[in-house]
Amino acid sequence: MKNELLSVEDAAARIVSGAVMTIAGDEALLAQLPKGQWIGGTSVYFVTETGGAVIRDRLYCTTLPEATKADIRVLEASDLPRIAEGYAPGGMSFILIPAFSTAHSVFAVDGPSYAGFFNQPLVGWISGVHLDDIGRVAPKVFDGTTGAAHDNAAVLMHLTLEAGLVPQVDIVNIFEQNDADAPCFRFTQSGFEAQTALIDGVETPLADYLQENGIDTRLPLIANYGGALINVSVQSVDAQSGKVAFYAPVMQNVDYRFAKPLADYAQAFAKQLGAGGDTQYSCNCILNYLYGDLEGKSTGGFTGPVTFGEIAYMLLNQTLVRLELQPA
């Protein structure tokens, strides 16, 4: 696996050579690439070796010489339950989904219930746009086999890997749940928004509670899923309507607590990650980039796109997803 920032010309030459690739970059650059064995998604935010940066003139390319076969397909929201069809024995899959699309919301809520969903490593991210362009420009994903861009469907790439390699997927969460005596939030239905929550067992208007108690909504809600801490980030609090919107769905009957405050995001990532490198793939969250002021700050050598959501099987927020191909 090799990770590089490449010009359109160099990325195109790599594609023409027959390489299997995932590519992130500005839509105008992705649209210039030739057809081949690649999938792509829009992003202009990246973590580079020298720190976070907005990059519009190059593409972040991950080349996968370890892949002996790539099966690329486009899935509409109604097709997402078929994700596991075509899983290759001992292989892995990448999935890219445009932010704010129906495919995004359907995958987030229903993904873990799909047949065979957890039978093979699945990683990816939610494509986005520059924050100034939200509402004006739709995030896109690209099917490299046709060159077509999609703003309301997922693009999926099933990979067959060389014998003797094992894909290892890690969720790197720099946040910790607040103490056990901190308020516990439980929701009566799953979804991207809520008006009430059971807070320490008492049904409470959520927007009012967050505002009246001065809750720092830059910190995620965290739940413990079988030992993995999964974040849900607050998108907005509308006092007038009473609605609280989230960047990922809260799940019914799951206990959440807000995270402990964190002083230095970049240092926290560097401490957990150690040294990165070309043999490892990662993507980080736009909220970490913004709230942690990561522009110009290194996160320990791990480079990759900054996204509107990360995927390690399920949709994640304010998390770094790491993939490594290891010898068996």
N, C-alpha and C positions, 0 to 999 in steps of 0.2 A: 504494500500500500504506500502510495506517495502523495503527499499534499503540497500543492504549489499555487502561488498566485501567477497566472499566466495571461499574456495578451490574447486577444481574440485569435490572432494569427497562429500563435503557438498552440493554443487549445485546439484550434481547427486541425492543425497538422497531427496532433495526438489522436484526435478522433479518426481522421482519415487512415491512420496507421492501423486502426482496428482495436484501439484500447477501449476497455470498459471503464466508464467514468461516472462520477456524480459531480455536478457543477453548480456553483452558486454565483450570482452576480446580477448586475443591472439588466433589466429586460431587454434594452436595446442591444446589449452585447450578446445575450443568449440567443436572440433572434437571428444573429448573423452566423451561427455555427452550422456546420454541415450535418447531414443525417449520419447516424451511427449508433453505437452501443452506449448511449449516455442518457441520463435523466438530469433535469436541472430545475432550480427554483430561484425566484427573485429574492435578493437581499443585497443591500449596499453597506451593511454593517458587518464587520469582521473583527476577530481577535487574531492579530498577527504576532510574529515573534517579538516585535517591539511594543506591542500593546494594541488596544482597541482602536479602530479607525473606520471612517467612512471611505469606501473605495468604489469609484464608478468606472474606472478605466481598465480594470483587470478582472479576471474571473478566478474564483477559488476552486481549484480542480483537485479532486481525489481520484487518482488512477489506481486501478485494482488489477495488477498483473496476476494476482492469485486466483482470479475468477476464470474458470475454463468455459463458462457459458453464462449468458445473461438473457433472461426472459423478461421483456419489458411490456407492460400493459397499462392502459388507462382505465380507471374504475370510477364510474359515476357513483353518487351517494348510494343509490339503490344496489350497486354491485359490490359495495364494500364487504358484505358478509362473505364474499368469495376470496378474500385476501389469501387464505391458506391454500387455495388451489394452485398447484404448480410449485409448492415448496420442494426444494431439491434435498435429497438425503444428505445430511452433514453440511448443508449450505446455510445461507442467510438471505435476508431481504432488506432493501431500502424502500422507504415510502416518503413521498413529498406531497404535501397538501396545502392549497392556498388558504391563507388566513381569511376569516370572515365568510367563508363559503359554507354551503350546506354540507359538503363533504367533511369539512372541519368539525362542525357541531355533531354530525351523526357519528363520525369516528370516535370523537371524544366521549360520548355517552355510551355508545353501544359496542365499541371495539372489543373490550375484554370478554364479551359474551359470544363472539363469533366462533364457529366451529373450527377447531384446530389452531386457533389464534396463537397459542403459546407453544406450539410444537417446534418452532424454529425462531432464532433471534431475528427480531424486527426492529430496525432503527430508522430514524429519519427526523424530519422537522417540518414546521409550518412556515411556508414562504411569506415574505412581507414586503414592505416598501419603506422608503424614507418616511419618517414620522410626519414630515411636512406634507406628504402626499396622501395620507390616510383620508379616505372619503372621495378622493379625486382619481386615484389610480388603483386598479385592482391588482392584488398580488397574483402571480402566475406560477404555474409549474409547466415544464416542457417534457414532451415525449421525444427523445432524440431520434427515435427510429423514423419519425415522420416530420420532425421539426415543428410540430404543432404546439401552441401554447394553450393552456386551459386555466380558467379562473374559477371553475366550480366542480372540479374532479381531481382525484388523486392520481399520481403516477407511481407505479410500483415496479420494482426491479428485483426479481428472484435470481440469486446467484448460485451457481454450482462452483465449489471451491476445489483447489488442488487437494489431493489426498494428503492426510496428515496435518491439516490445519483445523483449528477449533475457534470459532468466533466467540469472543468474550465481551459481553455488554455490561457496562457499569453505569449506575446512576450516581452522580457526584452531587451531593446536596450539602451546601455550606451552612445551612440553617439547622437549628435545633428547636424542638418543641419547647414552649415555655413550661415552667414548673407545673407539677401536678395540681397545685392549688390555684393555678390560673384558670379563668373561665373556660368551660368546655362547650363547644358549639356542635349541635347535631341538627341535621336537616331532614324534613319529613318527605322530601322528594328530590330526585337527582335533577340537575340542570345547571345552566349557565347564569341563572339569577335567582334571587330569593328575596322575599319581603319579611319573612319571619324565620326565626331559628329557635330551637330549644337550647337556651343558654343555662347551663347547670340545671337542666330539666324543666325550665320554665319557658313557655312560649313567649317570645319577646320580639317586638318590631326591630329588625336588624339594623336598618339605617339609623334609626334614633339611637340605638345602643352604641353604635360605632362612633357617632358624633358626640354624644353626651359624655362618653368615657375617653374621648381623645385618643382612640386607637390609631396607631400608625399603620395605615393600610398599604404602605410600601413593603411591609413585612407580610409574608404569605401565611395563610392557614396551613397547618400541617396535620396529616393523618398518618398513622402507622399501619401500613398494609403488610402484614406478615413479616415485619422486621425491616421493611423499606419505608423510609419517610418520604411521603409524596406531598408536594406543595400544590396549593390552589391560591392563585393571586387575585387580589381585588382589582377590578377594572374601574369601577365607578360607584359612587354612593349618591343616589338621587333623593334628597330629603323631601322633595315635593311629592314624588310618586311613592316613595318608600321602598324603591327597588335598589338592591345591591347586585351589580353585575360582576361576573368573574371571568378570567381569561381561560379557565378550564372548569369543567363541571364539578360542583360539589356532589357527593354521593349520599344517597339516602341511608340513614341509620349508621353513619360512620362518625366517630368522635374526632373533632378537629380542635386544635389550639393554635393561637397565633405564635409565630416564631419569636425567639429571643432577639433583641436588637443586635446588630452586627456593625462593628466600627469600620472594618476595612475588607471589602469584598475581594479585591485582588490578592491580598495577603492570605485570606482564608482559602481561596482556590489554590494558590501556590503551595500552601502548607499541605493540603489534602492530595494534590495531584502529583507532586514531585516533578520529574523531568518528562516532557512529552517527546514527540518525534514523529517522523514520517510513517512509522509503523502503526500509529494510532490515529483514529479519526474522532473528532469531537465537534459538538455544536453547543452553543451557550444561549442564554435567554436575553432578549432585548431589555427586559426589566432589570436583570443584573447589570447590563451595560449602562443603563440610565441611572438606576438608584445607587449603584456602586461606583459611578463615575469612572468606568473602565477605559475611556479614551486615553490612549497613550500609556496604559498600565498593563504590564504582563501578568498572565495568570499561571505562570510556571511552565511555559514552553508549549502549551496546548493551543493550537491554532484552529480556526474554523469559522463557519458562518455564525452570526448572531441572528437569532430567529424569533418568530412570534409564537413559539411553542416547540418543545422537544419531544421526540418519540423514542421511548425504549419500551416496546410493546404498546403501552398506553400513552396518552397525551400527558405531558408534564409541563410545569411552569417553574421559572426561577431555579432551573436545574441545569447542570452540564451533563450531557450524555457522551460517554466514551466507548469506542469500539476498538478492540484489538484482535488481530488474527494471530493466534498462538499455536506453536507446535503441539500436537496431541501428546 
